[in-house]
Amino acid sequence: MGVLHFSFFRPFCLRKEITRKKYSDFVTCRSSSALMFSIYIYKFLGKLMVTIYPGIYLNIGHSAMVQISFAPSLDCPQLSPELFTSYLSWRLHNLVKASYLFVWLFATACFSLAAAIISKEMGNWFSETAKVCVFLSLAALFKSIPFWKTAKLVPELYPQLAKEVAELGPNYSPKDWDLLAQHANEFLFKEGLWHSKLYFYDGEECLHCFRCSVYLPTVRTASEKRNGQLALAAQIYEKSLGNYWNAWEAAENTQVEAPRQYLPKDRYRFSILYDWAYGAKHISYFPLLWMLCSLWSGRKNDSRTVDLSTFGGLVVVFYTICMFWERPSAKEFPLTPIQILKFLKLVAELKPGQSDMEWDGVARKMNAFLNETGGLRIINYFFDGKECRAKFQLIMAKVIPNSGIEKSSFPELIKFASEFKTI
C-alpha cells in the first residue's frame, strides 16, 4: 500500500511522474473563493508533506480539479530521485523516519530548556554569559542531529559493494551504479542496518561511497595485505575508467559538430557581475524576512522600532554577501572522477596551451558536459577560459601532488593525467 503524500502544486510534487492509472482516483469538486484562497496556505504544507510521506500525489489546477493519485509504495525498488523533489527533502524524510527521531527531539527540548533557564537566571537574556550558554547548547544540539549520515555507519556494506562490482565486470556503464545503489539499499534494509530502502540517494552517491570506503583504502594498503575481493573490485573500477576513455575516443571520430556554446563572459563583462546575477535568487526571500522583522518589532509605537531598522539593515547586508558568494561557493563543489576524466579528455583533444582564448573552448565544452550530466549546484560552471585553466591546474595538483603519488586524491586518474603535468 502506498504511503500518504500530499502536494498541492506541481513544482513541489515528485520530480518524475511516478503515478500510474491503476493507482489513480479522480475527485472533482467545484471550488469556492475560500478554496482558491486556501491554495496559498496549503502551498507550504504540501511541500512539507512531500518531504515526509512520498506516495499520494494531489494536484489542484486552475480549473479547480482535485486529482488524487496513489503512487507505488516504497516496497518497490526505487531510488530517491524518483520519489523526492530534492536531495534535502530526501534527508528530511530519513530524519523523520529514523527510529531515534524522538530521542533527538527529547535532546532538543533539553538543550533549549537548559539554555532558557541559564539565561533567565543570569537576569539578562542578552548578556555575554547567556550568549555563550545558548551557543554551546546549539552546538551540542546540532552535533546530535541524526541528519548527516555517513557511510561509516554501516561497514558491513563494503564487502557487498565489492562483490557487486566484481560481478558486473569492467564493462559496466555509469547507469549500472544506480542498479548497485538499489541492491545496496535493499541489502541494508533486509539486514536491519538501515530503517528504509533509501540509504543511497542515487548511483553517484553509491560510487562516492565505493571510492572512499573500498577503493582508496585498498590502493593505499600494501599489496600483500590487501583483501582479495576488495582488490579485485578496485582493479575492475580502474579498468572501467579506461573503458570510458576509449569510448570517448571512439565517439570523437563520429560526433556531429555541436552548436556553439556560450560562456557567461559573453554576456557579463566581469565575473563579479555574474556572481551577483547568479545569487540574485535570494531576493525572493526579502518579503519573508521583512515580515519576520515586522513580527519582531510588534506594534509601530513599540520602542523596538529602531531595532527593527538595524536588524533589517543587517539582513540586507547578510543577503548581499550571500548573493556575492553563491557562485564562488558552488564552484568549490568537487568534480567526480568521471567528470575529471572528461576534463582531461577535452584538454587532450583541444590542446589549449597557454592562451586563455584557447581555454575558452575547453570551458564551453566542459560547461555543456556538466550541464548535461547534472550533479552540480551550478549551471555554467566556468565563467571563462582563465577560470577553467585555474581549475584544471588545481585538479592536477590533487591528482599528481608534488608530495608524491601516494598522496593523490584520485589515484585511478594518474595514468591519464601524467601527460598534462606541465600545463
N, C-alpha and C positions, 0 to 999 in steps of 0.2 A: 504494500500500500504506500502510495506517495505521502510525503510529509507536507504539511500545510505550508504554503508560501504565498505571500501577498505582495503585489506590486501594482501601483496604480498608474504608472507612466512607463512607456516602453523603454526610455533610457535607463530606468532602474531595474528592469526585468533581466532575465537571463541573457547572457551575451549571445548565445546561439538559440535559435528556436528549437527547443528540445521537446516541445509539446507534440502530441500525436492525436489524431482524430479520435482514436479509440479511447483516449483518456479525457476527451473534452466534453463538456456540457456547456450549453449556452443559456444564459438567463438574460432576458431582455426586459428592461423596465423604462418607463418614462421618467426622466429626471425633472425635478423641480429646480427652482433657482437655488434652494438651500443645498441640494446635492451638488450642483455645479460649483457653488462657493466652497463646499467642503472638500473638493478635489485638492485645493491648495493646502489644506490642513493634512490630508492623507498623503501628500507627496513625500513628506519626510518619513511618515510611518511606514509607507510602502518600501522605501529604501532601506529602512531598518529591518523590516521583516524579511526582505530578500536575502539579507545577510545571514539570518539565523535559521530560517526554515525554507530551504530550497524544495520545491515540489509543486505548489499551486501557482498558477500564473493568472493574474487578474489584469484586465486592461479596460480602462474607461476611455472611450474615444470621444471625438467631438459630437458624434451622433447619439450620445447618451446610451450607448450599448455597453452592457457589462458582460465581459467574457470571462468565464472561469475554466481554466484548463488544468487538468491533473497531469503532471509530468511523471515520468518513470521514477521509481523510488531509488534511493541511494544504494540499494542492494545490487543494482545493475553496475557492472564495471564501467565507470566513467571517471574522467579527470576533472579537476576543479575548474579549468577554463570553460568547460561545457555547462557548468552549474552556477557559476558565480560571475558577477559583473566585473570584479576586480580582484587583485591579489589581497587587498586589505579586507574585503568582505569575506574571503576565504579564511583569513587569520581570525577574524571576529567569530566566524562560525566554529572554528576549532576551539576558541576560548569558551564559547557558550556551552558547547557540547562536552568539554573536558570534565572528568569526574571530580577534579579538585577545584572547580569553579567556586563552590560555596566556601571552601577553605580560604581561597583568595579574597572573597567578599568579606569574610569574617576578619581577615587580616587588615583589609581596607578600613573597616569600621574601627578596629582597634587603633590603628595608626592615626586616623582622623580624630578620634576621641582623645587620645593622648596629647596630640598637638593642641587641641582646643583647651584641655584642662591646664596644660602648662602655660599657654598663652594667657588664659584668664587669671591664673594665679600670679603672673608677673604684673598684672594690673594694666598692661598696655599691649594691645594686640599687635602693635607695630614696633615694639622695642627690638633692639638688636638680638637679645636672647631669644625672643619669641620667633624671630625670623629664622634663627639657626635651628630651633626646635622643629619648626614647620619644614624647613629644608631637609633635615635629617629624616623626618617622618616620611616625606615624599620620596626621598631616595630609597629608603627601605621598602616603601610600598611598590615602587616601580621595579625594584630588584626582585620582588616576589611575584610579579605578574607572570602567569603561565602563558605568555603570549608569543614569546620569541623562542620557539622550539629549535633545537639543534640536532643534527644527525647523531651526535654523541649519545643521545638518549637511548638509542637502540643499536648497540654494537652487533647484535645478532643479525642485523640486516646485511653486514658486509659480505659474509660468505655467500648469502643468497644472491646479491648483486653480481659477485664474481662468477657464480655458477650460471646466471642468466646470460652474461656477456660471453662466457666461454661457449655456451650452447648456440648463440647466434652466429659466432664466427666473425671474421674481419670484413665481410661483405654486407654488413647491415647498413641501413640508411639512418639519417637523423630522426626520422619519424619512428624508428624502432625504439627510441628512448621513451616515447610515450607509452609503448607497449610494456617496456620494462617497468615504468613507473606504475602502471596499473597492476602488474604482477606483484610488485613490491608492496603496494598499498593493501592488496588482498592478503599477502603473507603476514604483514604486521597486524592486520585486524584478526585474522584467523588464529594467530599465535597469542593474541591478547596483549600485544606490545603497544598498540595504539587504539584509541577509543572509536575510530571511524576508519572508513576506507579512503580517506582523503589526506593521508600523511604528506605525499608529494603533490605539489600544485600542478606540475607538468613534467614532461620529459627533460626539459632543460635543468630543472632543479634536481632531478634524479641523476643526470650526468654530472652536475656540480658535486653532489654527494659522493658519487663514484670516484671522481678525481681526488677530492680532499681526503676521503676515508679509505680508499682502496689503492688507487694508482700511485699517488705521491708517496705515501708511507712505504709502498712496495719498492719503488725505484730508488728510494733513499736508504734502503736496507741492503746490507751486504748480500751478494748472490747466494752464498752458502746458507744464509739464514732465512731466505725467502720462503713463504708458503707456496707450495706448488700450484694450487688452484688460483691464488691471487696473482702470482707471477704470470700464469697463462692468460688471465683476464687483462693484465697490464700490456702484455705483448699484442693481444688482439686489438686493444684500444689504439695502440700506436700504429698498427697496420691499417686500421680503418682511416686514420688521418692521411696516410699515404694514398689510399683509395680516393679520398676527397680531392687531393691534389691532382691526381691523374685524371679524375673525372672532369675537373675544371679545365684542364689542358685540352681534353677532347672537345669540350663544349666551346672553347675559344675558336676552334677551327670551323665550326658550323654555325656560330651565332650570327644573327642578323644585326646590322648596325642599329643601335638603340637611339631613340631621340635624345637630343642634347639635354643634359641635366643642368639645372641652375643652382648656383651656390647662394647662400644668404648674402654674401658680399656683393652680388649683382644687384641686390635691392637696397641693402643698408650699407652706407659708406663706411661706418665704423662698427666694430664688434660690440661696443658698449650700447649702441642703439638697438642692435639685435637682441642683446641680453635684456634690455628694457622691454622691448616688444614681446619677447618670449615669456617674460614674467608678468606681463600686464593682466593675466587672468586673475591675479589676486585682487584686482579692483572689484570683482564681483562680490567680495566679502565685505566691502565697505558699508553697505546698508545694514548688514547684520551687526557689525562692530559698533556702528553709531547707535543702533537700537539698544545694544548692551550698555553702552555709555549712558544712554538716557535712563535706563532702569537703575544703573548705578547711582546716578545723581539724584533720583527721586523727583520731588517737586521742583518747579522752576525757581521758587524762592528759597530753596534749600541752600544752606551755607556751603554745600559741597559743589556748587556750580563751577567755582574756579577750578576745583579738582577735575571736573569733567573736561574742561578745555585742555588742561595739562595732560590728562590721560588720553584724550583724543589726539593731541599732537604727538604723543609718544607712539600711539598706534599707527599714525600715518608714517612716521619716521621708520618704524619697525617694518611695515609692509613695503616701504620704498626700498629698504635694504634687501628684503626678500625678493623683490622684483628684479633687483640687480644680480642677485646670487642664484636665482633659479636655474638658469642655464649653466653657469660655471659649476654648480654642484652636480647637475645632471651629467656633465661631461666627465666627472670623476667615476661614473658608473663603469665598472670594469667590463672589457670585452671578453667574450668566451673564446676558447681555443679555436673553434671553427671560424669565428669572425676574424680572429687574428690571422689565421691561415689564409683567409680570403684577402686580407690586407696585404700579406706577403706576396700572394699571387698577383695582385694588381700592380704592386711595385715592380715585380719581376717582369710583368708584361709591358708596362708603360715606360719603365726606366726613367724616372723623372730627373735624376741627377741632383744638382744643387739649386736649380731655378724654382722659385716659388710659383711661377706661372705654370710650369710643368706639373707641379704638385697639385695645382687646381684640378687637373684632370683626374688625378687619383682621388681627391676629395669628392668630386662629383660622383664617380662610380661607387665609392665607398658609402656615401650617403644614400645612394639609390639601393645598394645592397642591404644596409642596415634598416632603412625604412621598409623594405620589402619583407625581411625576415622578422622584424619586430624584436621585442625583448628588452628594448631600452626605453627610458623615460623621456626621451628627447627625439624630436624629428629634426633632420638635417644636423647630424652630429658635429660636422666640421663647418666652421664659418668660411674658411678659405684654405688655400694650399699651405700657407705658412703654419697654420694651426694643425693641419694634417701632418706635416713633416715633423713638428714638435711631438705630436702624439706617437708617431712611428718611432722616433728616437727613444722615447720613454718606454715603449713596448720592447724595443730591442735591448734596453738596459735590464729589463726584467727577464727576458728570455735567455740572454747571454750576459750575465753580470760580470763586471771586472774582477770580482772576488772569486770567480770560478764557476764552472757549470754546475757544480754540486749545489750551489745556492740558487739555481734557476727556479723561477716560479712556474715556468712552462717547459719542463724537460722534454716533453713529447714534441716540441716545436724546434728544438735546437738544430736538427739536421736540415730543416727547411730555412732557418734564419741565418745560417753561417755565412752565406754569400753576401748578406746585407749589412754586415757588421760595420763597414766603413762609411755607410750613408749617414 
